[in-house]
């Protein structure tokens, strides 16, 4: 399935794997099911979650089954997440947040709901909140792993390591707490993952897993009442060094004009 074909796939409310039980590379995705939880910030309309969209696309290309639970669209309470996990078996559940106070509180509620599940999956957190302070976020959420920086290929390697029972120390760009009877919890931080230099190699976000008829109602200045608005990433990074801006990565990486136009 091409990038453009995915954009026009059926738009579903709670994620659906359009490739059924196989990824685009033909591998059986029954080896792992991954659930992304999109948190609700209490707004009437929300921005499309580009980070989970990109990571979901890469995971699906690797042959894994990916689903999305959009709390933002449905305004589901956290109790619904616990029930959903109790009734549906997932191997990995992933949540990404920034470091704002409201997002921090939402992460605590979501974490409690995940940890209460009778079928608690392996719990992964990521985003600009956990990335610089993984130990703190691991302890307050009870998550198993924190992904630092760009998560596309880190998540693929992480899920692959879990499926094949490989040592997590071999996965770049993660942090986790190693439990020792004598020493207690010890933070393990693996080597930093290299940035993706050619952004055109990353598949388009898995739009078909998200309720795009909802996200396209986003309003921006100067748009007409009949316009549909969706954010799109044309580059990553920045050439400036503003003192008020938090940025983990140096430099600027651009997508090609052809890739942006195709998307």
N, C-alpha and C positions, 0 to 999 in steps of 0.2 A: 504494500500500500504506500503510495507516494505521500509527501508532505501535504500537497494541496488536496488530495482525496480525503485526508483525515479532517480537514477543516469543514468539509461539507457532509461529514457523517452525521447520523441522527444525534440530536442534542438531547441528552437525558439528564434527569434531575439528580439522582444519586448514581455515581459512576457505574459504567458498564464497560466490560472489556469487549470491544467490537471485534477483536480477533478470536473471540470465544476462548478456547483453552490452548491457543498457541500464539506465540509472538510472531513478529514479521520475519524472524530468522528461522522459523519452523521448530524451535525448541519448545518442549512442553512446558507451559507455565504453571502446571499443577505442582511444580516443585516449590512454589512460594506464592502466596497471595499478600499483596501490600495494600494497606488502607491509608489514604491521606485524609486528615481531618482539617478542614478549613474553618478557622475560628470565626465567631460572630462578634463584630465590634459594635453591635447595637445600632447600626445605621440603616436608613431606608434603602440605600443602594450601596454596593460595595465595589471596589476595584477588583478586576480579575486577578487571581493569585498566580502571577507569572512564575514564581519560583517552583511551587508544586506542579504547575503545568509542564514546565520543562523537564523536571525530574521524572514525572509520571511517563512522559514520552520516551525518555531514555530507558527507563525500566521496562516499559512494554516492548521496546525494540530488542531488549536483551532476552525477551521470552517470558517475563513474569506477568502475572495477572494483577492489574492495578484497578482499584476502585477509589472513589472519592465521596466523602461525606461532607456536604456543604452546610455547616451550621449557619453560615451567614445568610444563605438564601431561605432556609426553612425556619430560622431562629429556634432551632432545637435546643432544649435544655440539656445540661450535661448528663442528666439521668438517662436521656435517650441514647447517648453514646454508650453507656454501660450496657443497656439492654441490647443495643445493636451488636456489640461485641460478644455478648452472651449467646446471641442467636446465630451469629455468623462467625465462622472460624477464619481468622487471619493469622499469618505468620509474623508480619511486621506491621506496626502502626506508626505513622510519622506525622509530626506537627512542626511547623516552622513559624517563628514569631520574631518581631523586632523587639526593642528594649523599652518601649513605652510602658508607663505604669498600668494602663488599662489592659494592654496585651499581656503584661506580666500576670495580672490577676486572672485573665482568661486562661493562660497557660496552667496556672495552679488548679483551676476548676477542671479543665480537660484532663490534666494528669491524674487527679483524684478519680475521675470517672474511669479512666483507662485502668488504673491500678486496682479498682474495685471489681473489674470484670472477672467472671469465672473462667474465661478463656483468654486471660491477658496475653496479648501478643508481645513480641520483642518490641520495645518502645524506643523510638529514635526521635531526637529533637534537633532542630537546626535553625539557621537564620542569624541575623545580626545580634540577637539577644544572647544565645548560648555561645556563639563563636568565640568572643574574647574572654569569657568567664565560664568555661565548661564545667569546672568542678562545682561551682556554686549552683548552676542550673541542674546539674545531675543530681545533686543532693536534695534540692527543694522539690524536684519533680518526680524523683524515683525512676527516671529514664535509664535505659541500659547503655545508650551511646549518644554522644553529642557530635554532630557533624559540623566541622568548621569550614567556612568559606563556601566556594561553589560546590553544590551538592550533587550534580548530575552523575558523574562517574564514580564519585565516592560511594553513593548509594548503591550503584550497580555492584561494585566490588564488595561492599558490606553485605548485601543480600546474598551474593554468591558465596562469600565466606561462611555465612550462617547456614546456607543450604548444604554446603560441602564440609561443614564442621572443621573449618580451617581457623588458625590462630588469627585473632583480630589485630594483632600487632603488625600484620603484614598489610593492613588496609591503611593507606595514607589519608590524612585529613580527618581523623576522628579522635575522640577522647572518651574514656570510660573509667569506671572505678573498679579496681581489682581488689577482691576481698581476701584478706589474710586473717587467720585466727589470732596470730600474734601481733600483727601490726595494724589491724583494722583496715579501713578503706584507703587504698593508695591510688592516686590519679595516674592514669597512663595516657600520655599524649603521643600519638604516632607522628611521623614526619609530615610536614606540610605538603599538601597536594599542589602540583603545578597548575597554573591557570590554563584554561582552554584558550589557546592563542587564535585558532581559527574558529570563530563563532558560527560560521556557516556549516560546520560539521555537526552541530547540535540540531536534532530534529525540532520542528516547530512544536510549541506546547500542545498537549493532548486536549485540544478544545472540545472534542466529542465526549470527554468524560465529565464535562462541566455544564451547568445550565446557562448556556451563552445567551439565551433569550432574556435572561435576567441581567447578566453582567453588561450587556450592550446598552442598557438604559442609563449608564453613567452619563452625567452631565458635565460639560466643560465650558469655559468662557467662549463665546462667539459661535457655539454650535447652534444649529436650528432645532426647533422642537421635534422635527421629524428625523433628525440625525441619530444614527447608532454610533456609540463611542466605545472603543476598546483600547486599552494601553498596549503598546508594542515596544519591545526593546530593539534599538538599532545599534547599540554599543554597550560596553561595560567598562567601568572605570571613569577616570576624569584626569584632565591635564593639570588641574589646579590643586592647591594645597590650602584651602580655606581653614582657618583655625576653628571655626564653629561647626565644621562638618566631620562626621566620623566615617572614615573609609578604611577598609582593611587592606585593599590591594592597590598597588602602584600602577601608573600608566593608563593608557586608553586603548581599548580594542574595539574595532568597528566591524560590523557585519557588512557584506557587500551590498551594493544597491540592488542587485538582482535578487538576492535573498529576501530583502525587506519587501520589495515589490511583489514577489511571489507569495509571501505570507499575507 
